[in-house]
Amino acid sequence: MIPVAKPLIGEEEIEEVEKVLRSGFIAQGPRVAEFEEKFASYVGTKHAVAVSSGTTALHLSLLALGVGNGDEVITTPFSFAATGNCALYVGARPVFVDIDPKTFNLDPNQIEAAITEKTRAILPVHLYGQPAKMDQIKKIAEKHDIPVVEDAAQAHGAMFQDEMVGSIGDMACFSFYPTKNMTTSEGGMVTTNNTELSDMVRILRAHGEKERYHHSVLGYNFRMTDIAAAIGLVQLKKLDGFNQKRIENAEYLTEHLKGISCIEPPFVSPQVKHVFHQYTVRVKDGKRNDVMNFLNQEGIGTGIHYPVPIYKQELYQNMGYNDKCLETEKATSEVLSLPVHPSLSVEELETVVISLEAASDKFF
Ligand SMILES: Cc1ncc(COP(=O)(O)O)c(C=O)c1O
């Protein structure tokens, strides 16, 4: 089986974890501090605060911004559920704006119509590793004085024009889940240039403590461990190499899928560095599931990111959401992610192409 995703853990990560385990310092400690410093320096922000996951990074970012009961957060419905759920955690309402069909990212031209006096944040996602249109989004946000939180869970090392993802909005959130471009096992990071916001995230991730056993606000235990940070420190050094391999694999696939008319390879905006967390094609004529099943039978792992718009999840339906974002709904029925991870061999990439050619002959 060629898996659709595969974490690349080497001897160095294992050795660094062993060192932490032998040190006796296995909760949040010096390795977390070192990881934060190196991650901030990589992204180019003043601060980085390590947390337990991408989801808790989003949750704490909204809390730090003071988003709460009755507020609204504008975001995309074509993402992992955590993107919407983080607004619910703080008592706010996610307001869903449809995507641009070319990039699958939040359509900036539709944001302004969704802004109300209750809007407290705009939360674009850099889906599949391709940055959202941050120039337009920031312009709208600045005009209405609304903070932007980047959901960069899938886009470590990506760039919009000459700016690193994670340094463009007021805050940004990364995930280090094992399928991501770099991992810590579970883990997340908040990046920002705003000292007040980073201080607040630090307090919130550790029970609202500014001082040990003195709780100023309602906080959580959303800390990262030194074990996770030790993995992250090694993975961060490898990130650019991993991303380069992802980009090359994507270029290979796009070049070789050109001739298959029923498959639409991903569009890459000339404004961005796309880091291909996923290589996601559209399969035409309602044949996505047929093609997917065929590839799976051929031993090729695939993914559907995502099969259901967030507002159509049972949780949201039960809350009364009845949105209909047409481009999102179309995408949910057409998208298919193919293997693009850095450990793929040329033979495996060839197998993916040959199998897609066979699927095309069979179903179209
Ligand atoms: C776009 C997006 N946002 C948020 C998350 C949540 O991250 P985590 O799984 O680390 O909580 C993920 C990943 O799983 C994601 O893909």
The ligand as a Gaussian input file, in Angstrom:
#p B3LYP/6-31G(d) Opt

LIG

0 1
 C       -7.030000      23.233000       8.834000
 C       -6.861000      22.605000      10.178000
 N       -7.144000      23.307000      11.281000
 C       -6.977000      22.793000      12.503000
 C       -6.506000      21.518000      12.693000
 C       -6.399000      20.970000      14.072000
 O       -5.116000      20.574000      14.415000
 P       -4.880000      19.386000      15.470000
 O       -5.271000      18.113000      14.852000
 O       -3.401000      19.477000      15.767000
 O       -5.690000      19.711000      16.685000
 C       -6.176000      20.751000      11.566000
 C       -5.607000      19.404000      11.626000
 O       -5.890000      18.428000      12.070000
 C       -6.378000      21.295000      10.284000
 O       -6.092000      20.586000       9.184000

